[in-house]
Amino acid sequence: MVRQPLTAEQIAAGQRLGTALRTARAGRSLTEVALSAGISPETLRKIETGRLPAPAFGIVVCLSQALNIPLTTLADAWLPQTPIRQAS
């Protein structure tokens, strides 16, 4: 199975998610949050820097719980700022 390249929109979404996670992490260390979420610090680093722009849903859920922020906050960060137009 060949993985399709990410679109510019998916890359931008990953960058927004990474920014939201770094902001929510505030003074906590990357390692502390990663281990609390049950993921490796390298995985969290990749998500925060946008190198892993579309993490698995379960990872996002665990990060939401580890950071004590609503899952909807992270979903809102990932979604585009303007609605995507549907083809007619």
Phi and psi in radians as a Rosetta constraint file:
Dihedral C 1 N 2 CA 2 C 2 CIRCULARHARMONIC -1.672 0.35
Dihedral N 2 CA 2 C 2 N 3 CIRCULARHARMONIC 2.279 0.35
Dihedral C 2 N 3 CA 3 C 3 CIRCULARHARMONIC -1.451 0.35
Dihedral N 3 CA 3 C 3 N 4 CIRCULARHARMONIC 2.272 0.35
Dihedral C 3 N 4 CA 4 C 4 CIRCULARHARMONIC -1.263 0.35
Dihedral N 4 CA 4 C 4 N 5 CIRCULARHARMONIC 2.493 0.35
Dihedral C 4 N 5 CA 5 C 5 CIRCULARHARMONIC -1.124 0.35
Dihedral N 5 CA 5 C 5 N 6 CIRCULARHARMONIC 2.618 0.35
Dihedral C 5 N 6 CA 6 C 6 CIRCULARHARMONIC -1.246 0.35
Dihedral N 6 CA 6 C 6 N 7 CIRCULARHARMONIC 2.557 0.35
Dihedral C 6 N 7 CA 7 C 7 CIRCULARHARMONIC -1.425 0.35
Dihedral N 7 CA 7 C 7 N 8 CIRCULARHARMONIC 2.883 0.35
Dihedral C 7 N 8 CA 8 C 8 CIRCULARHARMONIC -1.042 0.35
Dihedral N 8 CA 8 C 8 N 9 CIRCULARHARMONIC -0.617 0.35
Dihedral C 8 N 9 CA 9 C 9 CIRCULARHARMONIC -1.164 0.35
Dihedral N 9 CA 9 C 9 N 10 CIRCULARHARMONIC -0.689 0.35
Dihedral C 9 N 10 CA 10 C 10 CIRCULARHARMONIC -1.175 0.35
Dihedral N 10 CA 10 C 10 N 11 CIRCULARHARMONIC -0.677 0.35
Dihedral C 10 N 11 CA 11 C 11 CIRCULARHARMONIC -1.130 0.35
Dihedral N 11 CA 11 C 11 N 12 CIRCULARHARMONIC -0.778 0.35
Dihedral C 11 N 12 CA 12 C 12 CIRCULARHARMONIC -1.091 0.35
Dihedral N 12 CA 12 C 12 N 13 CIRCULARHARMONIC -0.684 0.35
Dihedral C 12 N 13 CA 13 C 13 CIRCULARHARMONIC -1.089 0.35
Dihedral N 13 CA 13 C 13 N 14 CIRCULARHARMONIC -0.740 0.35
Dihedral C 13 N 14 CA 14 C 14 CIRCULARHARMONIC -1.098 0.35
Dihedral N 14 CA 14 C 14 N 15 CIRCULARHARMONIC -0.646 0.35
Dihedral C 14 N 15 CA 15 C 15 CIRCULARHARMONIC -1.166 0.35
Dihedral N 15 CA 15 C 15 N 16 CIRCULARHARMONIC -0.711 0.35
Dihedral C 15 N 16 CA 16 C 16 CIRCULARHARMONIC -1.132 0.35
Dihedral N 16 CA 16 C 16 N 17 CIRCULARHARMONIC -0.722 0.35
Dihedral C 16 N 17 CA 17 C 17 CIRCULARHARMONIC -1.092 0.35
Dihedral N 17 CA 17 C 17 N 18 CIRCULARHARMONIC -0.770 0.35
Dihedral C 17 N 18 CA 18 C 18 CIRCULARHARMONIC -1.042 0.35
Dihedral N 18 CA 18 C 18 N 19 CIRCULARHARMONIC -0.738 0.35
Dihedral C 18 N 19 CA 19 C 19 CIRCULARHARMONIC -1.106 0.35
Dihedral N 19 CA 19 C 19 N 20 CIRCULARHARMONIC -0.751 0.35
Dihedral C 19 N 20 CA 20 C 20 CIRCULARHARMONIC -1.093 0.35
Dihedral N 20 CA 20 C 20 N 21 CIRCULARHARMONIC -0.694 0.35
Dihedral C 20 N 21 CA 21 C 21 CIRCULARHARMONIC -1.194 0.35
Dihedral N 21 CA 21 C 21 N 22 CIRCULARHARMONIC -0.752 0.35
Dihedral C 21 N 22 CA 22 C 22 CIRCULARHARMONIC -1.071 0.35
Dihedral N 22 CA 22 C 22 N 23 CIRCULARHARMONIC -0.722 0.35
Dihedral C 22 N 23 CA 23 C 23 CIRCULARHARMONIC -1.121 0.35
Dihedral N 23 CA 23 C 23 N 24 CIRCULARHARMONIC -0.789 0.35
Dihedral C 23 N 24 CA 24 C 24 CIRCULARHARMONIC -1.166 0.35
Dihedral N 24 CA 24 C 24 N 25 CIRCULARHARMONIC -0.555 0.35
Dihedral C 24 N 25 CA 25 C 25 CIRCULARHARMONIC -1.192 0.35
Dihedral N 25 CA 25 C 25 N 26 CIRCULARHARMONIC -0.516 0.35
Dihedral C 25 N 26 CA 26 C 26 CIRCULARHARMONIC 0.791 0.35
Dihedral N 26 CA 26 C 26 N 27 CIRCULARHARMONIC -2.030 0.35
Dihedral C 26 N 27 CA 27 C 27 CIRCULARHARMONIC -1.488 0.35
Dihedral N 27 CA 27 C 27 N 28 CIRCULARHARMONIC -0.076 0.35
Dihedral C 27 N 28 CA 28 C 28 CIRCULARHARMONIC -1.377 0.35
Dihedral N 28 CA 28 C 28 N 29 CIRCULARHARMONIC 2.544 0.35
Dihedral C 28 N 29 CA 29 C 29 CIRCULARHARMONIC -1.276 0.35
Dihedral N 29 CA 29 C 29 N 30 CIRCULARHARMONIC 2.675 0.35
Dihedral C 29 N 30 CA 30 C 30 CIRCULARHARMONIC -1.039 0.35
Dihedral N 30 CA 30 C 30 N 31 CIRCULARHARMONIC -0.741 0.35
Dihedral C 30 N 31 CA 31 C 31 CIRCULARHARMONIC -1.109 0.35
Dihedral N 31 CA 31 C 31 N 32 CIRCULARHARMONIC -0.767 0.35
Dihedral C 31 N 32 CA 32 C 32 CIRCULARHARMONIC -1.032 0.35
Dihedral N 32 CA 32 C 32 N 33 CIRCULARHARMONIC -0.830 0.35
Dihedral C 32 N 33 CA 33 C 33 CIRCULARHARMONIC -1.174 0.35
Dihedral N 33 CA 33 C 33 N 34 CIRCULARHARMONIC -0.764 0.35
Dihedral C 33 N 34 CA 34 C 34 CIRCULARHARMONIC -1.043 0.35
Dihedral N 34 CA 34 C 34 N 35 CIRCULARHARMONIC -0.850 0.35
Dihedral C 34 N 35 CA 35 C 35 CIRCULARHARMONIC -1.145 0.35
Dihedral N 35 CA 35 C 35 N 36 CIRCULARHARMONIC -0.611 0.35
Dihedral C 35 N 36 CA 36 C 36 CIRCULARHARMONIC -1.127 0.35
Dihedral N 36 CA 36 C 36 N 37 CIRCULARHARMONIC -0.583 0.35
Dihedral C 36 N 37 CA 37 C 37 CIRCULARHARMONIC -1.493 0.35
Dihedral N 37 CA 37 C 37 N 38 CIRCULARHARMONIC -0.131 0.35
Dihedral C 37 N 38 CA 38 C 38 CIRCULARHARMONIC 1.398 0.35
Dihedral N 38 CA 38 C 38 N 39 CIRCULARHARMONIC 0.426 0.35
Dihedral C 38 N 39 CA 39 C 39 CIRCULARHARMONIC -2.171 0.35
Dihedral N 39 CA 39 C 39 N 40 CIRCULARHARMONIC 2.939 0.35
Dihedral C 39 N 40 CA 40 C 40 CIRCULARHARMONIC -1.383 0.35
Dihedral N 40 CA 40 C 40 N 41 CIRCULARHARMONIC 2.638 0.35
Dihedral C 40 N 41 CA 41 C 41 CIRCULARHARMONIC -1.005 0.35
Dihedral N 41 CA 41 C 41 N 42 CIRCULARHARMONIC -0.605 0.35
Dihedral C 41 N 42 CA 42 C 42 CIRCULARHARMONIC -1.132 0.35
Dihedral N 42 CA 42 C 42 N 43 CIRCULARHARMONIC -0.664 0.35
Dihedral C 42 N 43 CA 43 C 43 CIRCULARHARMONIC -1.108 0.35
Dihedral N 43 CA 43 C 43 N 44 CIRCULARHARMONIC -0.800 0.35
Dihedral C 43 N 44 CA 44 C 44 CIRCULARHARMONIC -1.102 0.35
Dihedral N 44 CA 44 C 44 N 45 CIRCULARHARMONIC -0.704 0.35
Dihedral C 44 N 45 CA 45 C 45 CIRCULARHARMONIC -1.033 0.35
Dihedral N 45 CA 45 C 45 N 46 CIRCULARHARMONIC -0.762 0.35
Dihedral C 45 N 46 CA 46 C 46 CIRCULARHARMONIC -1.114 0.35
Dihedral N 46 CA 46 C 46 N 47 CIRCULARHARMONIC -0.706 0.35
Dihedral C 46 N 47 CA 47 C 47 CIRCULARHARMONIC -1.152 0.35
Dihedral N 47 CA 47 C 47 N 48 CIRCULARHARMONIC -0.818 0.35
Dihedral C 47 N 48 CA 48 C 48 CIRCULARHARMONIC -1.133 0.35
Dihedral N 48 CA 48 C 48 N 49 CIRCULARHARMONIC -0.521 0.35
Dihedral C 48 N 49 CA 49 C 49 CIRCULARHARMONIC -1.611 0.35
Dihedral N 49 CA 49 C 49 N 50 CIRCULARHARMONIC -0.030 0.35
Dihedral C 49 N 50 CA 50 C 50 CIRCULARHARMONIC 1.482 0.35
Dihedral N 50 CA 50 C 50 N 51 CIRCULARHARMONIC 0.073 0.35
Dihedral C 50 N 51 CA 51 C 51 CIRCULARHARMONIC -1.345 0.35
Dihedral N 51 CA 51 C 51 N 52 CIRCULARHARMONIC -0.259 0.35
Dihedral C 51 N 52 CA 52 C 52 CIRCULARHARMONIC -2.241 0.35
Dihedral N 52 CA 52 C 52 N 53 CIRCULARHARMONIC 1.349 0.35
Dihedral C 52 N 53 CA 53 C 53 CIRCULARHARMONIC -1.301 0.35
Dihedral N 53 CA 53 C 53 N 54 CIRCULARHARMONIC -0.271 0.35
Dihedral C 53 N 54 CA 54 C 54 CIRCULARHARMONIC -2.282 0.35
Dihedral N 54 CA 54 C 54 N 55 CIRCULARHARMONIC 1.233 0.35
Dihedral C 54 N 55 CA 55 C 55 CIRCULARHARMONIC -1.162 0.35
Dihedral N 55 CA 55 C 55 N 56 CIRCULARHARMONIC 2.763 0.35
Dihedral C 55 N 56 CA 56 C 56 CIRCULARHARMONIC -1.047 0.35
Dihedral N 56 CA 56 C 56 N 57 CIRCULARHARMONIC 2.590 0.35
Dihedral C 56 N 57 CA 57 C 57 CIRCULARHARMONIC -0.965 0.35
Dihedral N 57 CA 57 C 57 N 58 CIRCULARHARMONIC -0.748 0.35
Dihedral C 57 N 58 CA 58 C 58 CIRCULARHARMONIC -1.049 0.35
Dihedral N 58 CA 58 C 58 N 59 CIRCULARHARMONIC -0.641 0.35
Dihedral C 58 N 59 CA 59 C 59 CIRCULARHARMONIC -1.146 0.35
Dihedral N 59 CA 59 C 59 N 60 CIRCULARHARMONIC -0.751 0.35
Dihedral C 59 N 60 CA 60 C 60 CIRCULARHARMONIC -1.115 0.35
Dihedral N 60 CA 60 C 60 N 61 CIRCULARHARMONIC -0.699 0.35
Dihedral C 60 N 61 CA 61 C 61 CIRCULARHARMONIC -1.063 0.35
Dihedral N 61 CA 61 C 61 N 62 CIRCULARHARMONIC -0.822 0.35
Dihedral C 61 N 62 CA 62 C 62 CIRCULARHARMONIC -1.119 0.35
Dihedral N 62 CA 62 C 62 N 63 CIRCULARHARMONIC -0.669 0.35
Dihedral C 62 N 63 CA 63 C 63 CIRCULARHARMONIC -1.160 0.35
Dihedral N 63 CA 63 C 63 N 64 CIRCULARHARMONIC -0.684 0.35
Dihedral C 63 N 64 CA 64 C 64 CIRCULARHARMONIC -1.022 0.35
Dihedral N 64 CA 64 C 64 N 65 CIRCULARHARMONIC -0.787 0.35
Dihedral C 64 N 65 CA 65 C 65 CIRCULARHARMONIC -1.207 0.35
Dihedral N 65 CA 65 C 65 N 66 CIRCULARHARMONIC -0.726 0.35
Dihedral C 65 N 66 CA 66 C 66 CIRCULARHARMONIC -1.127 0.35
Dihedral N 66 CA 66 C 66 N 67 CIRCULARHARMONIC -0.589 0.35
Dihedral C 66 N 67 CA 67 C 67 CIRCULARHARMONIC -1.610 0.35
Dihedral N 67 CA 67 C 67 N 68 CIRCULARHARMONIC -0.082 0.35
Dihedral C 67 N 68 CA 68 C 68 CIRCULARHARMONIC 0.975 0.35
Dihedral N 68 CA 68 C 68 N 69 CIRCULARHARMONIC 0.810 0.35
Dihedral C 68 N 69 CA 69 C 69 CIRCULARHARMONIC -2.202 0.35
Dihedral N 69 CA 69 C 69 N 70 CIRCULARHARMONIC 2.606 0.35
Dihedral C 69 N 70 CA 70 C 70 CIRCULARHARMONIC -1.075 0.35
Dihedral N 70 CA 70 C 70 N 71 CIRCULARHARMONIC 2.469 0.35
Dihedral C 70 N 71 CA 71 C 71 CIRCULARHARMONIC -1.015 0.35
Dihedral N 71 CA 71 C 71 N 72 CIRCULARHARMONIC -0.592 0.35
Dihedral C 71 N 72 CA 72 C 72 CIRCULARHARMONIC -1.103 0.35
Dihedral N 72 CA 72 C 72 N 73 CIRCULARHARMONIC -0.500 0.35
Dihedral C 72 N 73 CA 73 C 73 CIRCULARHARMONIC -1.107 0.35
Dihedral N 73 CA 73 C 73 N 74 CIRCULARHARMONIC -0.756 0.35
Dihedral C 73 N 74 CA 74 C 74 CIRCULARHARMONIC -1.247 0.35
Dihedral N 74 CA 74 C 74 N 75 CIRCULARHARMONIC -0.636 0.35
Dihedral C 74 N 75 CA 75 C 75 CIRCULARHARMONIC -1.115 0.35
Dihedral N 75 CA 75 C 75 N 76 CIRCULARHARMONIC -0.742 0.35
Dihedral C 75 N 76 CA 76 C 76 CIRCULARHARMONIC -1.092 0.35
Dihedral N 76 CA 76 C 76 N 77 CIRCULARHARMONIC -0.638 0.35
Dihedral C 76 N 77 CA 77 C 77 CIRCULARHARMONIC -1.162 0.35
Dihedral N 77 CA 77 C 77 N 78 CIRCULARHARMONIC -0.632 0.35
Dihedral C 77 N 78 CA 78 C 78 CIRCULARHARMONIC -1.313 0.35
Dihedral N 78 CA 78 C 78 N 79 CIRCULARHARMONIC -0.565 0.35
Dihedral C 78 N 79 CA 79 C 79 CIRCULARHARMONIC -1.233 0.35
Dihedral N 79 CA 79 C 79 N 80 CIRCULARHARMONIC 2.621 0.35
Dihedral C 79 N 80 CA 80 C 80 CIRCULARHARMONIC -1.149 0.35
Dihedral N 80 CA 80 C 80 N 81 CIRCULARHARMONIC 2.693 0.35
Dihedral C 80 N 81 CA 81 C 81 CIRCULARHARMONIC -1.230 0.35
Dihedral N 81 CA 81 C 81 N 82 CIRCULARHARMONIC -0.506 0.35
Dihedral C 81 N 82 CA 82 C 82 CIRCULARHARMONIC -2.033 0.35
Dihedral N 82 CA 82 C 82 N 83 CIRCULARHARMONIC 2.521 0.35
Dihedral C 82 N 83 CA 83 C 83 CIRCULARHARMONIC -1.063 0.35
Dihedral N 83 CA 83 C 83 N 84 CIRCULARHARMONIC 2.526 0.35
Dihedral C 83 N 84 CA 84 C 84 CIRCULARHARMONIC -1.417 0.35
Dihedral N 84 CA 84 C 84 N 85 CIRCULARHARMONIC 2.283 0.35
Dihedral C 84 N 85 CA 85 C 85 CIRCULARHARMONIC -1.370 0.35
Dihedral N 85 CA 85 C 85 N 86 CIRCULARHARMONIC 2.314 0.35
Dihedral C 85 N 86 CA 86 C 86 CIRCULARHARMONIC -1.487 0.35
Dihedral N 86 CA 86 C 86 N 87 CIRCULARHARMONIC 2.478 0.35
Dihedral C 86 N 87 CA 87 C 87 CIRCULARHARMONIC -1.200 0.35
Dihedral N 87 CA 87 C 87 N 88 CIRCULARHARMONIC 2.501 0.35
